Amino acid sequence: MTTPLTRRPAPCSRLLLLGLVLPATLALGACTDSDPSTVETPPGEEANGPAATFSFRPLDPGAITVTALEQGSIDVAVLFSTVGAIAANDWVVLEDDRELQGAENIVPLVRSEAVDETAAETLNAVSAALTTEAITELNQRVDGEREDPEAVALDYLETEGLLDVDAPEGSGALTVGSFNFTESQILAHMYAHALRAHGYDVTVNANLGAREQVVYPAIERGEIDIVPEYVQSLLTLLVGEDAEAVQAEEGVELVEGLLPEGLTLLEPSEAQDQNALVVTAETAEQYGLEKVSDLAEVEEPLVLGGPPECAERPQCLLGYQSLYGLQFDR
């Protein structure tokens, strides 16, 4: 059963300051590969209680953010919920108590002309095998244990029996792309090796960049044929600020109605990877943080870090402002 659509502000590619922070300032870090200058944000709703003021600073898609939180250079980080370092360090994920984040189920976005029935069935089998726990473990093997993303992907496929093909039925060339973060690279290599086992000649263009500027335009132009996507993130791209936070089934249906001719989604996985606000256990205890709305009660100013896209995405900076009442300076 699915839940009804609820209009909410609507991820950071996936969609994350290293630097000095004033002693009285909480630093909130996240992912990016862009200019670390302060980004202006529109005014938000007033918070209930002491108003915390956030400024915005960018980092990278994960590794620098994780290191900064480990070293105490930042106090709060925007991380993907499947980042293995969260569990490895016993960090606290703040509860999204006002349900800003929608369903971020992993789903293949493909060019219909390039992906035939056998290729689609192969990719759907990969999706069916994936779980949130599994992808979290794979991320940690790459980011925490420094294993190669392709080797990790291949090992998982072998363990799940997804390379056991008696008679390969596929043929032709396919190109798989990925975003500029670990999980997307792992998924791209999973897709590629599974397709190769079925007879396809597959090229992987990994670490292409962000969704808006690079990856989505590339698949529209036919430069790549397949990319591992996320339901809510793709919906937000297509709808903009009015995108609703939805569950997987509604999200897939809405996206299918908005995609240009020639692009389609295959079957979504149960595995999800959402944006999450993460703090160390010590920071959580010091400031009484259990849920995102608790941040509005912190009296010190906050420094928020994230990718440039975060400042414009309804389920990142704009959502924390409008739904949670967090304040941002200019």
Summary of the structure (lengths in Angstrom):
residues: 330
radius of gyration: 19.6
end to end distance: 43.0
largest distance: 65.4
contacts: 1227
relative contact order: 0.28
helix: 36%
strand: 19%
